[in-house]
Amino acid sequence: MKRVLAIIVISQFFCTSLWFAGNAILPDIITTLHLDQTFLAHLTSAVQFGFISGTLVFALFTISDRFSPSLVFFISALVAALCNLAISIEGIPAMSVLLFRFLTGFFLAGIYPVGMKIASDYYQKGLGKSLGFLVGALVIGTAFPHLLKSLTSTFPWKYVIFSTSALSVIGGLAMVLLVPNGPYRKSGQPLKLTSFLTGFRNKKFKSAALGYFGHMWELYTFWAFVPVMLTAYKNHHQDSTLNIAFYSFLIIASGGGACVLSGMLSQTFKPKSLATLALFLSGLCCLLSPLFLSQASEVVLLVFLFFWGLVVIADSPLFSTLVAQYAPEESRGTSLTIVNCIGFAITIVSIQAIGAIATQISEQYIYLLLAAGPIFGLVALLRGEESPLELNPNRTHSRD
């Protein structure tokens, strides 16, 4: 069972490296295609919109519940890699870049939520710990293109695209060849176009989903704008030698460890209580951001961004655990997918809103808008009756 989890985690990491591949090479794309800086919001939103469209289709047709999830993962990884590769075509116009990023996002819908579905088919006890590793892989995979960019700065930007596409193919092959259908999978479910609505009839499922939606308002916008925050600091301090790509990777990737830690803690403490604490801390970072983003000290800024990078994602595996636990067994994959769909739809609104106001008000104040998400999520979660660090009565000492 540990071998299976390791393969799922590595495959997820390899395949989700496609997610921010475009963001990592954005300065090169802007220079090559003679675009302005507002292209960041459009590029990120294209992937998110593709993911939303994909998750909606996958949920509507209950793809991961009706077909082998490992096969769905493989096909999605292969097609997403090809779509990612397409943006390296010489002389490609800006609209085609956005189209292929949209398609990459569309097939990521067969990777991220399907990977969680595969994990839930193997692990019922200790699911929070398993999803902690899985979401941690997503975080590091998301950050990885920034590391590639910093390591290949002397090479053409297309190397980042070639590398992430190759990793996605390897990850898809590993999943389909080495991870058979899990022992808890219920196969052969008939097509039912309203299956994705079933979970929302459960009050606990609904509360977890709403908390997740608040979390998503903040998460991807923070990730997308980490390089912008660092660039703004460097522009104001001309003597700074800050390596923007490298520190963007470190700040985003640090959240992978936070996911693993929160997943481990969910074995002892209630996932909902831990998610509430993490959401509170990330909301606090949003509110304090003007104070730290205007700091002259590079060390203070980096410490703050690292802390924000930890707490902004720490609740993600906890929300996924809650959604998986409260979802109907026969449509668990579909429930995870539709919640992802709505959550990522929210990220587009958030990213576009921040992008729109970025030219209207002072840059250190724009991230105050992100606090709306954690506040909304906290209201949804606090309707429950749990105390912040109450022990989990269902904890398991399973080594799975």
C-alpha positions as CSV (number, residue, x, y, z in Angstrom):
1,M,0.0,0.0,0.0
2,K,2.9,2.4,0.7
3,R,4.3,1.6,-2.7
4,V,1.0,2.5,-4.3
5,L,0.8,5.8,-2.4
6,A,4.4,6.7,-3.5
7,I,3.5,6.1,-7.2
8,I,0.4,8.2,-6.9
9,V,2.3,11.0,-5.3
10,I,5.2,11.0,-7.8
11,S,2.7,10.7,-10.8
12,Q,0.7,13.6,-9.4
13,F,3.9,15.7,-9.0
14,F,5.1,15.0,-12.5
15,C,1.8,15.7,-14.2
16,T,0.8,18.8,-12.2
17,S,4.1,20.4,-13.2
18,L,2.2,21.5,-16.3
19,W,0.0,23.8,-14.3
20,F,2.3,26.8,-13.9
21,A,4.6,26.0,-16.8
22,G,3.3,29.1,-18.7
23,N,3.6,31.4,-15.7
24,A,7.3,30.4,-15.1
25,I,8.2,31.5,-18.7
26,L,5.8,34.5,-18.8
27,P,8.5,37.1,-19.2
28,D,9.9,35.2,-22.2
29,I,6.4,34.8,-23.7
30,I,5.7,38.5,-23.2
31,T,9.0,39.5,-24.9
32,T,8.6,37.0,-27.7
33,L,5.0,38.0,-28.5
34,H,5.3,41.7,-27.6
35,L,2.6,41.6,-25.0
36,D,2.0,43.7,-21.8
37,Q,2.1,42.6,-18.2
38,T,-1.7,42.1,-18.0
39,F,-1.2,38.8,-19.9
40,L,-0.3,37.2,-16.6
41,A,-4.0,37.3,-15.5
42,H,-5.2,36.0,-18.9
43,L,-2.6,33.2,-19.0
44,T,-3.4,31.9,-15.5
45,S,-7.1,32.3,-16.0
46,A,-7.0,30.3,-19.3
47,V,-5.6,27.3,-17.4
48,Q,-8.1,27.7,-14.6
49,F,-11.0,28.1,-17.1
50,G,-9.9,25.0,-18.9
51,F,-9.7,23.1,-15.6
52,I,-13.2,24.3,-14.7
53,S,-14.6,23.2,-18.1
54,G,-12.9,19.9,-17.8
55,T,-14.1,19.2,-14.2
56,L,-17.6,20.1,-15.3
57,V,-17.5,17.6,-18.2
58,F,-15.8,14.9,-16.0
59,A,-18.4,15.4,-13.3
60,L,-21.4,15.6,-15.5
61,F,-20.5,12.3,-17.2
62,T,-19.2,10.8,-14.0
63,I,-16.0,9.8,-15.9
64,S,-13.8,8.7,-13.0
65,D,-16.6,6.7,-11.4
66,R,-17.7,4.9,-14.6
67,F,-14.2,4.1,-16.0
68,S,-10.9,3.0,-14.6
69,P,-9.5,6.1,-12.9
70,S,-5.9,5.1,-13.7
71,L,-6.7,4.9,-17.4
72,V,-8.5,8.2,-17.2
73,F,-5.4,9.7,-15.5
74,F,-3.0,8.3,-18.2
75,I,-5.0,9.6,-21.1
76,S,-5.4,13.0,-19.5
77,A,-1.7,13.2,-18.7
78,L,-0.8,12.3,-22.3
79,V,-3.1,14.8,-24.0
80,A,-2.3,17.6,-21.5
81,A,1.4,17.1,-22.2
82,L,0.8,17.5,-25.9
83,C,-1.3,20.7,-25.4
84,N,1.5,22.0,-23.2
85,L,4.1,21.2,-25.8
86,A,2.1,23.1,-28.5
87,I,2.9,26.5,-27.0
88,S,6.5,26.0,-28.0
89,I,5.6,26.1,-31.7
90,E,7.6,28.8,-33.4
91,G,5.7,32.0,-34.1
92,I,2.5,30.9,-32.3
93,P,0.1,33.8,-31.8
94,A,-1.0,35.0,-28.3
95,M,-4.6,33.7,-28.7
96,S,-3.3,30.2,-29.6
97,V,-1.1,30.3,-26.5
98,L,-4.3,30.9,-24.4
99,L,-6.2,28.2,-26.3
100,F,-3.5,25.5,-25.6
101,R,-3.2,26.6,-22.0
102,F,-7.0,26.3,-21.8
103,L,-6.8,22.7,-23.2
104,T,-3.9,21.9,-20.8
105,G,-6.2,22.9,-17.9
106,F,-9.1,20.9,-19.3
107,F,-7.1,17.7,-19.2
108,L,-5.6,18.5,-15.8
109,A,-9.2,17.8,-14.6
110,G,-8.4,14.2,-15.4
111,I,-5.2,14.4,-13.2
112,Y,-5.7,16.3,-10.0
113,P,-9.2,15.2,-8.8
114,V,-8.8,11.8,-10.4
115,G,-5.6,11.3,-8.4
116,M,-7.5,12.0,-5.2
117,K,-10.2,9.6,-6.3
118,I,-7.6,6.9,-6.8
119,A,-6.1,7.6,-3.4
120,S,-9.6,7.4,-1.8
121,D,-10.1,4.0,-3.5
122,Y,-7.1,2.7,-1.7
123,Y,-7.2,4.4,1.7
124,Q,-10.4,4.8,3.7
125,K,-8.6,4.9,7.1
126,G,-5.8,7.4,7.1
127,L,-7.2,9.2,4.1
128,G,-6.2,12.6,5.4
129,K,-2.6,11.6,5.7
130,S,-2.6,10.1,2.1
131,L,-4.2,13.3,0.7
132,G,-1.7,15.4,2.6
133,F,1.1,13.7,0.5
134,L,-1.0,13.9,-2.6
135,V,-1.8,17.7,-2.4
136,G,1.8,18.3,-1.3
137,A,2.8,16.7,-4.6
138,L,0.4,19.1,-6.4
139,V,2.0,22.1,-4.7
140,I,5.6,21.1,-5.5
141,G,4.5,20.2,-9.1
142,T,2.9,23.6,-9.4
143,A,6.0,25.3,-8.2
144,F,8.5,23.1,-10.1
145,P,8.4,25.1,-13.4
146,H,9.8,28.2,-11.5
147,L,12.7,26.0,-10.4
148,L,13.2,24.7,-13.9
149,K,13.3,28.3,-15.1
150,S,15.8,29.4,-12.6
151,L,18.1,26.3,-13.4
152,T,17.8,26.7,-17.2
153,S,18.0,30.5,-17.3
154,T,20.9,30.2,-19.8
155,F,18.9,28.0,-22.0
156,P,15.9,28.8,-24.3
157,W,12.6,29.1,-22.4
158,K,11.2,26.2,-24.4
159,Y,13.2,23.8,-22.3
160,V,10.8,24.4,-19.4
161,I,7.9,23.3,-21.8
162,F,9.8,20.2,-23.0
163,S,10.7,19.1,-19.5
164,T,7.2,19.5,-18.0
165,S,5.6,17.7,-21.0
166,A,8.0,14.8,-20.6
167,L,7.4,14.5,-16.9
168,S,3.6,14.4,-17.5
169,V,3.9,11.5,-19.9
170,I,6.1,9.6,-17.4
171,G,3.7,10.2,-14.6
172,G,0.7,9.0,-16.7
173,L,2.5,5.9,-17.7
174,A,3.5,5.1,-14.1
175,M,-0.1,5.4,-13.0
176,V,-1.7,3.2,-15.6
177,L,1.0,0.5,-15.5
178,L,1.7,0.4,-11.7
179,V,-1.6,1.4,-10.0
180,P,-4.6,-0.9,-10.6
181,N,-8.1,-0.1,-9.5
182,G,-8.2,0.2,-5.7
183,P,-10.0,-2.3,-3.4
184,Y,-12.6,0.3,-2.3
185,R,-13.6,1.3,-5.8
186,K,-17.2,0.8,-6.8
187,S,-17.2,0.2,-10.5
188,G,-19.7,0.1,-13.3
189,Q,-21.9,3.0,-12.1
190,P,-24.6,3.9,-14.6
191,L,-24.6,7.4,-16.2
192,K,-26.7,9.8,-14.1
193,L,-26.3,13.4,-15.1
194,T,-27.4,14.7,-11.7
195,S,-24.9,12.6,-9.7
196,F,-22.7,15.6,-9.0
197,L,-25.5,17.3,-7.0
198,T,-26.0,14.4,-4.6
199,G,-23.3,15.4,-2.1
200,F,-24.7,18.9,-1.6
201,R,-27.8,17.5,0.1
202,N,-25.5,16.5,3.0
203,K,-25.0,19.4,5.4
204,K,-21.5,18.4,6.4
205,F,-20.5,18.0,2.8
206,K,-21.9,21.4,2.0
207,S,-20.0,23.1,4.9
208,A,-16.7,21.5,3.8
209,A,-17.3,22.6,0.2
210,L,-18.1,26.2,1.1
211,G,-15.0,26.3,3.3
212,Y,-13.0,25.0,0.3
213,F,-14.5,27.7,-2.0
214,G,-13.3,30.4,0.4
215,H,-9.8,28.8,0.5
216,M,-9.7,28.8,-3.3
217,W,-10.5,32.5,-3.6
218,E,-7.1,33.1,-2.0
219,L,-4.8,30.2,-3.0
220,Y,-4.2,30.4,-6.8
221,T,-4.2,34.2,-6.9
222,F,-1.5,34.2,-4.2
223,W,0.5,31.6,-6.2
224,A,0.1,33.5,-9.4
225,F,1.2,36.8,-7.9
226,V,4.1,35.7,-5.8
227,P,6.5,36.6,-8.7
228,V,4.7,39.9,-9.0
229,M,5.2,40.7,-5.3
230,L,8.9,39.8,-5.6
231,T,9.3,41.8,-8.8
232,A,7.7,44.8,-7.2
233,Y,10.2,44.6,-4.3
234,K,13.1,44.3,-6.7
235,N,11.9,47.3,-8.7
236,H,11.7,49.4,-5.6
237,H,15.2,48.3,-4.4
238,Q,17.5,48.5,-7.4
239,D,20.4,47.1,-5.4
240,S,18.5,43.8,-4.7
241,T,19.9,40.6,-6.3
242,L,16.7,38.6,-5.5
243,N,16.4,35.6,-7.8
244,I,12.6,35.9,-8.5
245,A,12.1,32.5,-10.2
246,F,14.1,30.6,-7.5
247,Y,12.3,32.3,-4.6
248,S,8.9,31.9,-6.3
249,F,9.6,28.2,-6.4
250,L,10.7,28.0,-2.8
251,I,7.7,30.0,-1.5
252,I,5.1,28.0,-3.4
253,A,6.8,24.6,-2.9
254,S,7.2,25.2,0.9
255,G,3.4,24.6,1.0
256,G,4.1,20.9,0.1
257,G,5.6,20.3,3.5
258,A,2.6,22.1,5.1
259,C,0.2,19.7,3.3
260,V,2.1,16.7,4.5
261,L,2.2,18.0,8.1
262,S,-1.5,18.9,8.1
263,G,-2.3,15.5,6.7
264,M,-0.3,13.8,9.5
265,L,-2.0,16.0,12.2
266,S,-5.4,15.0,10.8
267,Q,-4.7,11.6,12.3
268,T,-4.8,13.1,15.8
269,F,-6.9,16.3,15.4
270,K,-10.1,16.8,13.6
271,P,-9.5,17.9,9.9
272,K,-12.2,20.5,10.1
273,S,-10.6,22.1,13.2
274,L,-7.2,22.2,11.6
275,A,-8.7,23.6,8.4
276,T,-10.3,26.4,10.4
277,L,-7.0,27.3,12.0
278,A,-5.1,27.3,8.7
279,L,-7.8,29.4,7.0
280,F,-7.7,31.9,9.9
281,L,-3.9,32.3,9.6
282,S,-3.9,32.7,5.8
283,G,-6.7,35.3,6.1
284,L,-4.6,37.1,8.7
285,C,-1.7,37.2,6.2
286,C,-4.0,38.8,3.6
287,L,-5.0,41.5,6.1
288,L,-1.3,42.1,7.2
289,S,0.1,42.1,3.6
290,P,0.3,45.9,3.2
291,L,2.5,46.1,6.3
292,F,5.0,43.4,5.0
293,L,4.9,44.2,1.3
294,S,6.1,47.7,2.0
295,Q,9.0,46.5,4.1
296,A,12.5,47.6,3.1
297,S,14.0,44.5,4.6
298,E,14.3,41.6,2.1
299,V,14.5,39.1,4.9
300,V,11.3,40.2,6.6
301,L,9.5,40.1,3.3
302,L,10.7,36.6,2.5
303,V,9.9,35.3,5.9
304,F,6.4,36.7,5.6
305,L,5.8,35.2,2.1
306,F,7.2,31.8,3.3
307,F,4.8,31.8,6.2
308,W,1.9,32.8,3.9
309,G,3.0,30.1,1.5
310,L,2.7,27.5,4.3
311,V,-0.7,28.4,5.7
312,V,-2.4,29.3,2.4
313,I,-2.3,25.6,1.3
314,A,-2.2,23.7,4.6
315,D,-6.0,23.3,4.7
316,S,-6.3,22.0,1.1
317,P,-5.8,18.3,1.9
318,L,-8.1,18.7,4.9
319,F,-10.9,20.1,2.8
320,S,-10.3,17.3,0.3
321,T,-10.5,14.7,3.1
322,L,-13.8,16.2,4.4
323,V,-15.3,16.3,0.9
324,A,-14.3,12.7,0.3
325,Q,-15.5,11.5,3.6
326,Y,-18.9,13.2,3.4
327,A,-19.5,12.4,-0.3
328,P,-21.7,9.4,-1.4
329,E,-19.6,6.4,-2.0
330,E,-21.0,5.7,-5.4
331,S,-20.2,9.2,-6.6
332,R,-17.1,10.1,-4.6
333,G,-15.0,10.8,-7.7
334,T,-17.7,13.0,-9.2
335,S,-18.2,14.9,-5.9
336,L,-14.5,15.6,-5.6
337,T,-14.5,16.8,-9.3
338,I,-17.5,19.1,-9.0
339,V,-16.2,20.7,-5.9
340,N,-12.9,21.3,-7.7
341,C,-14.8,22.7,-10.6
342,I,-16.6,25.3,-8.6
343,G,-13.5,26.1,-6.5
344,F,-11.4,26.8,-9.6
345,A,-14.2,28.9,-11.1
346,I,-13.8,31.1,-8.1
347,T,-10.0,31.4,-8.7
348,I,-10.7,33.0,-12.1
349,V,-12.8,35.7,-10.5
350,S,-10.2,36.3,-7.9
351,I,-7.3,36.5,-10.3
352,Q,-9.1,38.8,-12.7
353,A,-10.2,41.0,-9.8
354,I,-6.7,41.4,-8.5
355,G,-5.4,41.9,-12.0
356,A,-8.0,44.7,-12.6
357,I,-7.3,46.6,-9.5
358,A,-3.5,46.3,-9.7
359,T,-3.4,49.3,-12.0
360,Q,-5.8,51.3,-9.9
361,I,-4.4,51.3,-6.4
362,S,-1.0,51.0,-4.7
363,E,0.4,47.5,-5.2
364,Q,0.9,46.7,-1.5
365,Y,-2.9,47.1,-0.8
366,I,-4.3,45.0,-3.6
367,Y,-4.0,41.7,-1.7
368,L,-6.4,42.8,1.0
369,L,-9.1,41.7,-1.4
370,L,-8.0,38.1,-0.9
371,A,-9.1,38.2,2.7
372,A,-12.8,37.9,1.5
373,G,-12.2,34.2,0.8
374,P,-10.9,33.1,4.2
375,I,-13.6,35.2,5.9
376,F,-16.3,33.5,3.9
377,G,-14.8,30.0,4.4
378,L,-14.5,30.6,8.2
379,V,-18.1,31.6,8.5
380,A,-19.1,28.3,6.7
381,L,-16.8,26.2,8.8
382,L,-17.7,27.8,12.2
383,R,-21.3,26.7,11.8
384,G,-19.9,23.3,12.9
385,E,-19.5,22.6,16.6
386,E,-15.8,21.7,16.8
387,S,-13.2,23.4,19.0
388,P,-10.0,24.4,17.3
389,L,-7.7,21.5,18.5
390,E,-10.2,18.9,19.5
391,L,-8.9,15.4,19.2
392,N,-10.1,13.3,16.3
393,P,-12.2,10.5,17.7
394,N,-11.9,8.6,14.4
395,R,-8.1,8.7,14.4
396,T,-6.3,5.6,13.2
397,H,-2.8,4.3,13.8
398,S,-2.8,2.5,10.5
399,R,0.5,2.5,8.8
400,D,-1.1,2.8,5.4
